[in-house]
Amino acid sequence: MKKLENEAKRVLLKNWKDGFSVPCANLYPFQWKWDSGFIAIGFAHFDMDKAEKEIATLLAAQWDNGFIPHIVFHTESDTYFPGPDFHQSELHPQSSKTYKSTGMTQPPVTGFVLEEMYNISTNKTATLAYINSMIDKVYHNHTYFYENRDPNNEGLVYIYHNWESGTDNSPIWDDIFATMNPPHYEFKRRDTTHVDASERPTNREYDHYLHIINIAKEHNYSDEKIAELSPFLVQDPLFNTMLIKSNEALINLYKLIGGNVDKIAQLTQWNTKAVHSMNTKLYDKDLKVYVHYDLRNEKPIPFITSSSFSPIFANIATTPEQVKGLVDVMLDKFGGEDMYLCASFDPTNELFNPKKYWRGPVWVNLNWMLYRGLRKYGYNEVADRVKNDTLEIVEKSGFYEYFDARKSVHLTDKAGYGGGDFSWTAALLIDLLQNKI
Ligand code: GLC
């Protein structure tokens, strides 16, 4: 395992670009928001300075309204589409004047990442001083979410683009895309020059992705207009779990820092409401898991994905029966004999595709969250299975972006997919090996 950990460090150091990390050379040549958070957790174990810089660089690209973009385009690159010229973040009056970025965001991991860094740190005083210099930016980001993305005042924020979810091409979005009829765009895909097309979204899916951005751009990325007009408006259980977890982390960190009573009260209030709505609106009693809600078309999306289990990461499930229900569904549908935990999409559903990105493969960041959640609720055996499965697939195939969930495939074929030497796979593997949680 020491060898694997050294390999993971090599991957992180290779992808480090003096102030931030790329998720994967060529395929993703800029800084991505939630990747940055997971990467910082990995670095915190052996190079706290880089972990701190990673987050500081991301937060330096924050907009004046508190928004943190999903990609920050620090450098020029022609290996990625759509780049800064397509996204045109400068259309928004409060966007960063220093950094070009996208006009959409990604799951709000930064709060809980700061707390992880504190927990890992061997120099708590220095790390807390660093956190003190960053934390208000993260708080501002949470204020942005609740003030701009919760039109019904439910404590649940929406995403307006599938890329905001982080789970880009999940079947969850299929029915929403079916309500749209985007034009056929002329563009040159870059991702499929790095990765086999069978492992990536289709061109038609890209038409939908670009169309939603174009609608937002027509209105200079105005949140109000997006809420009114975007064909894609979803309350995502994973995204909201991350926000709740980060609220909780900010409460803990503000308490360590001292003072900040009003902020702690506000964060507590947000979380009380959010947890309630997660358990009423996003919890499906029949399926016994959390589901996405299509806010534009006002209906739940009754698919089971790895995001459906993610609320255990943030103590959202309240009763033991509820937690048991989640774990039972996970084992029953995702945990068959030939299956590594945890596929990104329900393997018993006909839309499951074991090779295609978020339509089936195992992702290490989701496994990391599920592992933490299962441990927290005392499901140690299942937690260990998730952890050991993660270590096994990485050891067998390398630091891939995602992996086939079918064990038998790993015995005979290449079973790591997407980009290789992928940063968060490496970073979270280090954490799984080092952190005695
Ligand atoms: C893909 C993933 C997304 C990730 C990005 C960079 O788009 O779906 O979650 O942030 O790659 O790694």
Boltz pocket constraint, residues with backbone or C-beta under 6 A from the ligand:
constraints:
  - pocket:
      binder: B
      contacts: [[A, 23], [A, 24], [A, 28], [A, 32], [A, 34], [A, 35], [A, 165], [A, 166], [A, 167], [A, 168]]
      max_distance: 6.0
